[in-house]
């Protein structure tokens, strides 16, 4: 019987869907599903949901729930992590403080100022989890869903011996979107995606073995398709390759779209995606979700027809199945750059094709990215490397340097303004920065 542990199991949607997927494989249909969270109320709801799925599928799996991380990890074969360190009331300052200085972001969980500070809060917790994995289940694989993906994975891969990869559904989700735009069935599509998380590129996109980029270029000229992903379609038209993550996110990762109100209005406010010009709407949605989570979960638990047993499109269950001896599985994962993309820095966390099997994660060589893509990736990696080093060493000066080279921030603020902004954010995050000995850039 395999043991699969969920850390941050109170993340109801992720836990429910990933457990559903895990139970569809013969290697894990009788697994011990162990749920762990620090919030007993959320944990109890997730346990009820998982038991409902097990009963609906008449699976021979067992389910336990605990507040004790050591107990949850003891003897685990695979660990899935979906934690959040700090509530929406903490995260909102990652957006609102930069906004008061003129840096306009909206999603704020992966990159730019907000992503850096989420990393500073989360890296110490992730390293603690990894040290427990080293102690209680050293052969387990760790699959991380927590953002900011690249910075968290870089810290864990650099500082621990845990075999960890980060997973993001943007690669398969965008591939499905592009296939739909050109009328291609997904079973006839092949692609190679490589770069860094949320800023990887389809260096190949094939339909029936033929280059499909001419069809994609024609598709994005249609107004209804262009409006779906304005930022990404603009990036594609000018950089020649399609990026994996949504327009809302990518508008924050470069200097081109959010540095002036007129540009935000032109590129970031309209369309059917994240609607990335209206932070107030995003915040309202998150606050409502945080306030009403019990109501939504209870509605699902009380609905006799809520459970759908068909496997979803997340990678985690297929990876675990491969590690436990099932069919090998290829996915796009976040791994150390061991020469996989030579024109990105050695050791940096890159997102490339990976083969999962009983040996674990086997990343594949991609080769050099086109120079215009590598340039943007390298700028993001430089910021991420400084942020990770800052989190590990507790050096506030490095936080300042990381933010100073963030493309969006640098497009808007002077160095002195960046210093003042970083000092304000360090003070606001003081309770979540245990590694920091001082909370000023000049400390």
Secondary structure, DSSP 8 states (H G I E B T S, - for coil): --EEEEETTT-HHHHHHHHHHHTTSTTTTT-EEEEE-S-HHHHHHHHHHHHHHHHHHT---EEEEES-HHHHHTT-SEEEE---SS-HHHHHHHHHHHHHHT---SS-SSSHHHHHHHHHHHHHHHHHHHHHHHHH-TT-EEEE--SSHHHHHHHHHHH---EEEE--THHHHHHHHHHHHHT--GGGEEEEEEEETTEEEEEEEEETTEE-HHHHHHHTTSHHHHGGGHHHHHHHHHHSS-BSS-HHHHTTSSSSSSSSHHHIIIIISSSSS--TT-HHHHHHHHHHHHHSHHHHHHHHHH-TT----S--S-SHHHHHHHHTTS--EEEEEEEE-SSSSTTS-TT-EEEEEEEEETTEEEE-------HHHHHHHHHHHHHHHHHHHHHHHT-HHHHHHHHHT-HHHHHH--HHHHHHHHHHHHHHTGGG-TT-S-SSTT-
